[in-house]
Amino acid sequence: MAGCCPCRRRKSDPTSISGRGGSFPLILFILSAIPTSLILSLEQSTKSISYLSDHWFHECAKWDPMSEKFLASTFFGGGLAEVSPDGGEEKVVVKDPAVGDYMSVGVNIDLVRNRVLVVYTDLVWSRYGGIGAYRLGTWDRIFLTQLAGPGDEPSLADDVAVDEEGNAYITDAKSNKIWKVSTDGELLSVIKSDIFVQKKGFLNNFVGLNGIVYHSNGYVLVIHTSTGSLFRINTKTEEITLVQVEGSLERGDGLELMSDDKLVVAGTPSRLVESSDDWITARVVGRYVGVIHRIPSSATVKDGKVYLSHIVGFGFGTKKTHRLAEAIFTPLES
């Protein structure tokens, strides 16, 4: 479980939130519009790892090759859980009391520094964002940094990437910015630019900067969910360029690099993207639907195979069944 070392805060401690089910009616509405026969067909035809949780919703799962387990954020559960590749019931390993009732979302496993980073957010009121780092295996807290509070602009901390120096980059899906945090939890800078808003209007920015991944050539790739815009940001200069993508990435969520030139974009649907010029331009080359009614939200690579985590779990008892689906992309015609 999380340790009790002091956490870093720019402002006062987070205000506890009651009433966690704000998004549940919307998700029920979406699911009710999907024919039952289609749901059954998708569930039966998709190769996946099934596991049990106390919670309806999960956001992100990443494969840890050292422990040979997935690490999944428990969303409204506000923690982090281990998931065996054989399935079974998840084991909650981080439930940081300092986070209170906020939601756990993005996850990044930093093997070089033997730690996992977890993003915390306030989905209901958009008044808190934070990033926590925990020691792999012991789960002791290394730091907990508050990124946003009640006195700041509304925000929705979402996903996290880590560069070679250990700096973390956390996306804000509401205000279209990126927080840069040092290896010891210090807020270094906030990356914000008009280029992130390619289209004006509420619907075009309903979900902004979302999935983010670090490329070993010294930049991060980040996606804007509502417009499908993909950005390349130099981690030294913070220069931002729009990647010219052939094909749509709208509704793209979590990102994962399969290799230097292949990017998985989890979403509805999920897509495989390739670049031959170091992500100046790119092209959508594959598509995967799978259990789309569960709402794909993140991707991870295990033994060369892509697994997608989904937001929605199903079940009528106290335990909900979640799935990590193996994504087999259908090639698109050139």
C-alpha positions as a Markdown table, in Angstrom:
| # | Residue | x | y | z |
|---|---|---|---|---|
| 1 | Met | 0.0 | 0.0 | 0.0 |
| 2 | Ala | 1.0 | 3.6 | -0.3 |
| 3 | Gly | 3.6 | 4.9 | 2.2 |
| 4 | Cys | 3.1 | 7.9 | 4.4 |
| 5 | Cys | 5.9 | 10.2 | 3.4 |
| 6 | Pro | 4.8 | 13.8 | 3.0 |
| 7 | Cys | 3.3 | 14.8 | -0.3 |
| 8 | Arg | 4.1 | 17.9 | -2.3 |
| 9 | Arg | 1.3 | 20.5 | -2.8 |
| 10 | Arg | 1.2 | 23.8 | -4.5 |
| 11 | Lys | -2.0 | 24.7 | -2.7 |
| 12 | Ser | -4.2 | 23.3 | 0.1 |
| 13 | Asp | -5.0 | 19.6 | 0.5 |
| 14 | Pro | -7.6 | 18.3 | -2.0 |
| 15 | Thr | -11.2 | 18.7 | -1.0 |
| 16 | Ser | -12.9 | 15.4 | -0.6 |
| 17 | Ile | -15.7 | 14.7 | -3.1 |
| 18 | Ser | -18.9 | 12.8 | -2.4 |
| 19 | Gly | -21.3 | 11.5 | -5.1 |
| 20 | Arg | -18.9 | 9.6 | -7.4 |
| 21 | Gly | -21.4 | 8.5 | -10.1 |
| 22 | Gly | -21.6 | 11.6 | -12.2 |
| 23 | Ser | -20.7 | 9.9 | -15.5 |
| 24 | Phe | -22.6 | 6.7 | -14.9 |
| 25 | Pro | -26.0 | 7.7 | -16.4 |
| 26 | Leu | -24.2 | 8.9 | -19.6 |
| 27 | Ile | -22.4 | 5.6 | -20.0 |
| 28 | Leu | -25.6 | 3.7 | -19.3 |
| 29 | Phe | -27.3 | 5.7 | -22.1 |
| 30 | Ile | -24.5 | 4.9 | -24.5 |
| 31 | Leu | -24.6 | 1.2 | -23.7 |
| 32 | Ser | -28.4 | 1.1 | -24.0 |
| 33 | Ala | -28.2 | 2.2 | -27.6 |
| 34 | Ile | -26.1 | -0.8 | -28.5 |
| 35 | Pro | -28.1 | -3.9 | -29.6 |
| 36 | Thr | -27.8 | -6.8 | -27.2 |
| 37 | Ser | -27.1 | -9.3 | -30.0 |
| 38 | Leu | -24.1 | -7.1 | -31.1 |
| 39 | Ile | -22.7 | -7.0 | -27.6 |
| 40 | Leu | -23.0 | -10.8 | -27.2 |
| 41 | Ser | -21.3 | -11.3 | -30.6 |
| 42 | Leu | -18.4 | -9.0 | -29.7 |
| 43 | Glu | -17.9 | -10.5 | -26.2 |
| 44 | Gln | -17.7 | -14.0 | -27.7 |
| 45 | Ser | -15.5 | -13.3 | -30.6 |
| 46 | Thr | -12.8 | -11.2 | -28.9 |
| 47 | Lys | -9.7 | -12.8 | -27.5 |
| 48 | Ser | -9.0 | -11.3 | -24.1 |
| 49 | Ile | -7.9 | -11.6 | -20.5 |
| 50 | Ser | -10.9 | -11.4 | -18.1 |
| 51 | Tyr | -10.5 | -10.4 | -14.4 |
| 52 | Leu | -12.7 | -9.3 | -11.5 |
| 53 | Ser | -12.9 | -6.0 | -9.7 |
| 54 | Asp | -15.1 | -4.4 | -7.1 |
| 55 | His | -15.4 | -1.4 | -9.4 |
| 56 | Trp | -17.5 | -0.6 | -12.5 |
| 57 | Phe | -14.9 | 1.5 | -14.2 |
| 58 | His | -11.2 | 1.3 | -15.0 |
| 59 | Glu | -9.2 | 3.7 | -17.0 |
| 60 | Cys | -5.7 | 2.4 | -17.8 |
| 61 | Ala | -3.7 | -0.8 | -17.6 |
| 62 | Lys | 0.1 | -1.2 | -18.4 |
| 63 | Trp | 2.1 | -4.4 | -18.5 |
| 64 | Asp | 5.0 | -4.7 | -16.0 |
| 65 | Pro | 7.5 | -7.3 | -17.5 |
| 66 | Met | 9.4 | -7.5 | -14.2 |
| 67 | Ser | 6.4 | -8.7 | -12.0 |
| 68 | Glu | 4.7 | -10.2 | -15.1 |
| 69 | Lys | 1.5 | -8.5 | -14.2 |
| 70 | Phe | -0.7 | -5.7 | -15.5 |
| 71 | Leu | -1.1 | -2.6 | -13.3 |
| 72 | Ala | -4.5 | -1.0 | -13.7 |
| 73 | Ser | -6.0 | 2.2 | -12.3 |
| 74 | Thr | -9.3 | 1.6 | -10.6 |
| 75 | Phe | -10.8 | 5.0 | -11.5 |
| 76 | Phe | -13.5 | 5.8 | -8.9 |
| 77 | Gly | -11.7 | 3.3 | -6.6 |
| 78 | Gly | -8.9 | 5.8 | -6.6 |
| 79 | Gly | -6.1 | 3.2 | -6.6 |
| 80 | Leu | -3.9 | 0.9 | -8.5 |
| 81 | Ala | -4.4 | -2.9 | -8.9 |
| 82 | Glu | -2.3 | -5.8 | -10.0 |
| 83 | Val | -3.9 | -8.1 | -12.6 |
| 84 | Ser | -2.5 | -11.5 | -13.5 |
| 85 | Pro | -2.3 | -12.5 | -17.2 |
| 86 | Asp | -4.2 | -15.6 | -16.1 |
| 87 | Gly | -7.2 | -13.5 | -14.9 |
| 88 | Gly | -8.8 | -14.0 | -11.6 |
| 89 | Glu | -9.4 | -11.1 | -9.1 |
| 90 | Glu | -7.4 | -8.0 | -9.2 |
| 91 | Lys | -5.3 | -7.1 | -6.1 |
| 92 | Val | -5.3 | -3.5 | -5.0 |
| 93 | Val | -1.6 | -2.5 | -4.2 |
| 94 | Val | -1.9 | 1.3 | -4.0 |
| 95 | Lys | -4.7 | 3.2 | -2.3 |
| 96 | Asp | -3.1 | 6.5 | -1.2 |
| 97 | Pro | -5.1 | 8.0 | 1.7 |
| 98 | Ala | -3.8 | 11.5 | 0.9 |
| 99 | Val | -5.6 | 11.4 | -2.5 |
| 100 | Gly | -9.0 | 11.1 | -0.8 |
| 101 | Asp | -12.0 | 10.4 | -3.1 |
| 102 | Tyr | -10.3 | 11.5 | -6.3 |
| 103 | Met | -10.1 | 9.2 | -9.3 |
| 104 | Ser | -7.0 | 7.3 | -10.5 |
| 105 | Val | -6.6 | 7.5 | -14.3 |
| 106 | Gly | -3.3 | 7.4 | -16.3 |
| 107 | Val | -0.5 | 5.0 | -15.4 |
| 108 | Asn | 3.2 | 4.8 | -16.4 |
| 109 | Ile | 5.6 | 2.1 | -15.4 |
| 110 | Asp | 9.2 | 3.5 | -15.1 |
| 111 | Leu | 11.3 | 0.4 | -14.9 |
| 112 | Val | 14.6 | 2.4 | -15.0 |
| 113 | Arg | 13.7 | 4.1 | -11.7 |
| 114 | Asn | 11.7 | 1.1 | -10.3 |
| 115 | Arg | 8.5 | 3.1 | -9.9 |
| 116 | Val | 5.0 | 3.5 | -11.2 |
| 117 | Leu | 3.4 | 6.9 | -11.8 |
| 118 | Val | -0.4 | 7.4 | -11.3 |
| 119 | Val | -2.4 | 10.4 | -12.3 |
| 120 | Tyr | -5.2 | 11.5 | -10.1 |
| 121 | Thr | -8.1 | 13.7 | -11.2 |
| 122 | Asp | -11.4 | 15.3 | -10.2 |
| 123 | Leu | -13.8 | 14.0 | -12.9 |
| 124 | Val | -16.9 | 15.6 | -11.2 |
| 125 | Trp | -15.9 | 19.2 | -10.5 |
| 126 | Ser | -12.5 | 19.6 | -12.3 |
| 127 | Arg | -10.9 | 21.1 | -9.2 |
| 128 | Tyr | -8.0 | 18.8 | -8.5 |
| 129 | Gly | -5.2 | 17.2 | -10.5 |
| 130 | Gly | -2.2 | 15.3 | -9.1 |
| 131 | Ile | 0.6 | 12.9 | -9.9 |
| 132 | Gly | 1.9 | 10.2 | -7.5 |
| 133 | Ala | 5.0 | 8.0 | -7.8 |
| 134 | Tyr | 5.3 | 4.7 | -6.0 |
| 135 | Arg | 8.0 | 2.2 | -5.6 |
| 136 | Leu | 7.3 | -1.0 | -7.6 |
| 137 | Gly | 6.9 | -4.0 | -5.3 |
| 138 | Thr | 6.8 | -2.2 | -2.0 |
| 139 | Trp | 4.3 | 0.4 | -3.2 |
| 140 | Asp | 5.8 | 3.0 | -0.9 |
| 141 | Arg | 5.1 | 6.6 | -2.0 |
| 142 | Ile | 8.0 | 8.5 | -3.5 |
| 143 | Phe | 6.1 | 11.7 | -4.0 |
| 144 | Leu | 2.6 | 13.1 | -4.5 |
| 145 | Thr | 2.4 | 16.4 | -6.3 |
| 146 | Gln | -0.7 | 18.5 | -6.6 |
| 147 | Leu | -0.9 | 20.0 | -10.1 |
| 148 | Ala | -4.2 | 21.9 | -9.8 |
| 149 | Gly | -6.6 | 23.0 | -7.1 |
| 150 | Pro | -9.8 | 24.9 | -6.5 |
| 151 | Gly | -8.1 | 28.2 | -7.2 |
| 152 | Asp | -6.9 | 27.2 | -10.6 |
| 153 | Glu | -8.6 | 27.0 | -14.0 |
| 154 | Pro | -10.8 | 23.9 | -14.4 |
| 155 | Ser | -8.7 | 20.9 | -15.3 |
| 156 | Leu | -8.8 | 17.2 | -16.0 |
| 157 | Ala | -5.5 | 15.5 | -15.4 |
| 158 | Asp | -5.5 | 12.4 | -17.5 |
| 159 | Asp | -2.4 | 10.5 | -18.8 |
| 160 | Val | 1.3 | 10.5 | -18.2 |
| 161 | Ala | 4.6 | 9.8 | -20.1 |
| 162 | Val | 8.2 | 9.7 | -18.7 |
| 163 | Asp | 11.3 | 10.8 | -20.6 |
| 164 | Glu | 14.8 | 9.4 | -20.4 |
| 165 | Glu | 15.7 | 11.8 | -17.5 |
| 166 | Gly | 12.7 | 10.8 | -15.5 |
| 167 | Asn | 10.6 | 13.9 | -16.1 |
| 168 | Ala | 6.9 | 13.2 | -16.2 |
| 169 | Tyr | 4.4 | 14.8 | -18.7 |
| 170 | Ile | 0.8 | 14.9 | -17.6 |
| 171 | Thr | -2.0 | 15.9 | -19.9 |
| 172 | Asp | -4.9 | 18.1 | -19.1 |
| 173 | Ala | -7.9 | 16.9 | -21.1 |
| 174 | Lys | -10.0 | 19.9 | -20.1 |
| 175 | Ser | -7.7 | 23.0 | -20.5 |
| 176 | Asn | -5.4 | 21.6 | -23.2 |
| 177 | Lys | -2.1 | 21.8 | -21.4 |
| 178 | Ile | 0.7 | 19.6 | -20.2 |
| 179 | Trp | 2.4 | 19.7 | -16.8 |
| 180 | Lys | 6.1 | 18.8 | -16.7 |
| 181 | Val | 7.2 | 17.3 | -13.4 |
| 182 | Ser | 10.8 | 16.4 | -12.3 |
| 183 | Thr | 11.9 | 13.0 | -11.2 |
| 184 | Asp | 11.5 | 14.1 | -7.5 |
| 185 | Gly | 8.0 | 15.6 | -8.0 |
| 186 | Glu | 8.8 | 19.3 | -8.6 |
| 187 | Leu | 6.6 | 21.1 | -11.1 |
| 188 | Leu | 9.0 | 22.4 | -13.8 |
| 189 | Ser | 6.8 | 24.0 | -16.4 |
| 190 | Val | 3.3 | 24.0 | -18.0 |
| 191 | Ile | 3.3 | 23.5 | -21.8 |
| 192 | Lys | 0.3 | 25.4 | -23.3 |
| 193 | Ser | -0.2 | 26.7 | -26.8 |
| 194 | Asp | -3.0 | 27.8 | -29.2 |
| 195 | Ile | -1.8 | 25.1 | -31.6 |
| 196 | Phe | -3.4 | 22.5 | -29.3 |
| 197 | Val | -6.9 | 23.9 | -30.3 |
| 198 | Gln | -7.1 | 23.1 | -33.9 |
| 199 | Lys | -10.9 | 23.7 | -34.0 |
| 200 | Lys | -12.9 | 26.1 | -31.8 |
| 201 | Gly | -16.1 | 25.2 | -30.0 |
| 202 | Phe | -17.2 | 23.2 | -27.0 |
| 203 | Leu | -17.8 | 19.9 | -28.8 |
| 204 | Asn | -14.5 | 20.1 | -30.6 |
| 205 | Asn | -12.8 | 20.4 | -27.3 |
| 206 | Phe | -15.1 | 18.3 | -25.1 |
| 207 | Val | -12.1 | 15.9 | -24.5 |
| 208 | Gly | -8.8 | 17.6 | -25.3 |
| 209 | Leu | -5.2 | 16.5 | -24.8 |
| 210 | Asn | -5.4 | 12.9 | -23.7 |
| 211 | Gly | -3.1 | 10.0 | -24.4 |
| 212 | Ile | 0.7 | 10.7 | -24.3 |
| 213 | Val | 3.8 | 8.6 | -24.9 |
| 214 | Tyr | 7.5 | 9.3 | -24.9 |
| 215 | His | 9.6 | 8.6 | -28.0 |
| 216 | Ser | 13.3 | 7.8 | -27.5 |
| 217 | Asn | 14.3 | 10.4 | -30.1 |
| 218 | Gly | 13.5 | 13.1 | -27.6 |
| 219 | Tyr | 9.9 | 14.1 | -27.9 |
| 220 | Val | 6.4 | 13.1 | -26.7 |
| 221 | Leu | 3.5 | 12.3 | -28.9 |
| 222 | Val | 0.1 | 13.4 | -27.6 |
| 223 | Ile | -3.4 | 13.1 | -29.0 |
| 224 | His | -6.4 | 15.5 | -28.8 |
| 225 | Thr | -9.4 | 13.2 | -28.5 |
| 226 | Ser | -12.2 | 15.3 | -29.9 |
| 227 | Thr | -10.4 | 16.4 | -33.1 |
| 228 | Gly | -8.0 | 13.5 | -33.5 |
| 229 | Ser | -5.0 | 15.9 | -33.8 |
| 230 | Leu | -1.6 | 14.3 | -33.0 |
| 231 | Phe | 1.2 | 16.6 | -31.7 |
| 232 | Arg | 4.9 | 16.1 | -31.4 |
| 233 | Ile | 6.6 | 18.0 | -28.6 |
| 234 | Asn | 10.3 | 18.3 | -28.2 |
| 235 | Thr | 11.1 | 17.6 | -24.5 |
| 236 | Lys | 14.1 | 19.9 | -24.4 |
| 237 | Thr | 12.8 | 23.0 | -26.2 |
| 238 | Glu | 9.1 | 22.3 | -25.7 |
| 239 | Glu | 8.6 | 23.1 | -29.4 |
| 240 | Ile | 5.2 | 21.8 | -30.6 |
| 241 | Thr | 4.4 | 20.6 | -34.1 |
| 242 | Leu | 1.2 | 19.1 | -35.6 |
| 243 | Val | 1.8 | 15.7 | -37.1 |
| 244 | Gln | 0.3 | 15.5 | -40.5 |
| 245 | Val | -1.8 | 12.3 | -40.3 |
| 246 | Glu | -3.4 | 10.5 | -43.3 |
| 247 | Gly | -6.6 | 9.1 | -41.8 |
| 248 | Ser | -8.8 | 10.0 | -38.9 |
| 249 | Leu | -7.7 | 9.7 | -35.2 |
| 250 | Glu | -10.9 | 11.2 | -33.8 |
| 251 | Arg | -12.0 | 9.7 | -30.5 |
| 252 | Gly | -8.4 | 8.5 | -29.9 |
| 253 | Asp | -7.6 | 8.0 | -26.2 |
| 254 | Gly | -4.5 | 6.2 | -24.8 |
| 255 | Leu | -1.3 | 5.8 | -26.8 |
| 256 | Glu | 1.4 | 3.1 | -26.9 |
| 257 | Leu | 4.4 | 2.8 | -29.2 |
| 258 | Met | 4.9 | -0.7 | -30.6 |
| 259 | Ser | 8.2 | 0.4 | -32.1 |
| 260 | Asp | 9.8 | 3.7 | -33.1 |
| 261 | Asp | 7.6 | 3.9 | -36.2 |
| 262 | Lys | 4.4 | 2.2 | -35.0 |
| 263 | Leu | 1.9 | 3.8 | -32.7 |
| 264 | Val | -1.3 | 2.2 | -31.2 |
| 265 | Val | -4.2 | 4.6 | -30.6 |
| 266 | Ala | -6.8 | 3.1 | -28.3 |
| 267 | Gly | -10.3 | 4.4 | -28.9 |
| 268 | Thr | -13.6 | 3.8 | -30.7 |
| 269 | Pro | -12.3 | 2.3 | -32.9 |
| 270 | Ser | -8.6 | 1.6 | -32.1 |
| 271 | Arg | -6.1 | 2.3 | -34.8 |
| 272 | Leu | -2.5 | 1.4 | -35.8 |
| 273 | Val | -0.5 | 4.3 | -37.1 |
| 274 | Glu | 2.9 | 4.3 | -38.9 |
| 275 | Ser | 5.5 | 7.0 | -39.6 |
| 276 | Ser | 8.5 | 6.8 | -41.9 |
| 277 | Asp | 9.9 | 10.3 | -41.1 |
| 278 | Asp | 10.2 | 10.4 | -37.3 |
| 279 | Trp | 6.6 | 11.5 | -36.8 |
| 280 | Ile | 6.6 | 14.5 | -39.0 |
| 281 | Thr | 3.9 | 12.8 | -41.0 |
| 282 | Ala | 2.0 | 9.5 | -40.3 |
| 283 | Arg | -0.6 | 7.2 | -41.8 |
| 284 | Val | -3.4 | 5.1 | -40.3 |
| 285 | Val | -2.7 | 1.6 | -41.5 |
| 286 | Gly | -4.9 | -0.6 | -39.3 |
| 287 | Arg | -8.2 | -0.7 | -37.4 |
| 288 | Tyr | -9.6 | -2.8 | -34.6 |
| 289 | Val | -13.1 | -2.7 | -33.1 |
| 290 | Gly | -13.3 | -5.6 | -30.5 |
| 291 | Val | -15.5 | -5.1 | -27.4 |
| 292 | Ile | -16.1 | -1.4 | -28.4 |
| 293 | His | -19.2 | -1.3 | -26.1 |
| 294 | Arg | -16.8 | -1.4 | -23.1 |
| 295 | Ile | -15.1 | 1.8 | -24.4 |
| 296 | Pro | -11.4 | 1.2 | -25.1 |
| 297 | Ser | -9.2 | 3.7 | -23.2 |
| 298 | Ser | -5.6 | 2.6 | -23.1 |
| 299 | Ala | -3.1 | 0.3 | -24.8 |
| 300 | Thr | -0.1 | -1.7 | -23.6 |
| 301 | Val | 2.3 | -4.2 | -25.2 |
| 302 | Lys | 3.0 | -7.6 | -23.8 |
| 303 | Asp | 5.3 | -10.1 | -25.6 |
| 304 | Gly | 4.8 | -8.2 | -28.8 |
| 305 | Lys | 1.0 | -8.2 | -28.6 |
| 306 | Val | -1.2 | -5.2 | -28.0 |
| 307 | Tyr | -3.8 | -5.3 | -25.2 |
| 308 | Leu | -6.5 | -2.7 | -24.8 |
| 309 | Ser | -8.0 | -1.8 | -21.4 |
| 310 | His | -11.6 | -0.7 | -21.3 |
| 311 | Ile | -13.5 | 1.7 | -19.1 |
| 312 | Val | -16.6 | -0.3 | -18.4 |
| 313 | Gly | -16.9 | -3.5 | -16.5 |
| 314 | Phe | -20.0 | -5.7 | -16.5 |
| 315 | Gly | -21.6 | -7.9 | -13.8 |
| 316 | Phe | -24.7 | -8.3 | -11.7 |
| 317 | Gly | -23.1 | -9.2 | -8.4 |
| 318 | Thr | -20.6 | -7.4 | -6.2 |
| 319 | Lys | -17.7 | -8.2 | -8.6 |
| 320 | Lys | -17.5 | -6.7 | -12.1 |
| 321 | Thr | -15.8 | -8.4 | -15.0 |
| 322 | His | -13.2 | -6.3 | -16.9 |
| 323 | Arg | -11.4 | -7.3 | -20.0 |
| 324 | Leu | -7.9 | -6.7 | -21.5 |
| 325 | Ala | -8.6 | -7.4 | -25.2 |
| 326 | Glu | -5.8 | -8.5 | -27.6 |
| 327 | Ala | -6.0 | -6.1 | -30.5 |
| 328 | Ile | -5.5 | -7.7 | -33.9 |
| 329 | Phe | -5.6 | -4.9 | -36.4 |
| 330 | Thr | -7.2 | -5.2 | -39.8 |
| 331 | Pro | -5.0 | -3.7 | -42.4 |
| 332 | Leu | -6.5 | -0.7 | -44.3 |
| 333 | Glu | -6.1 | -0.4 | -48.1 |
| 334 | Ser | -3.5 | 2.1 | -49.2 |
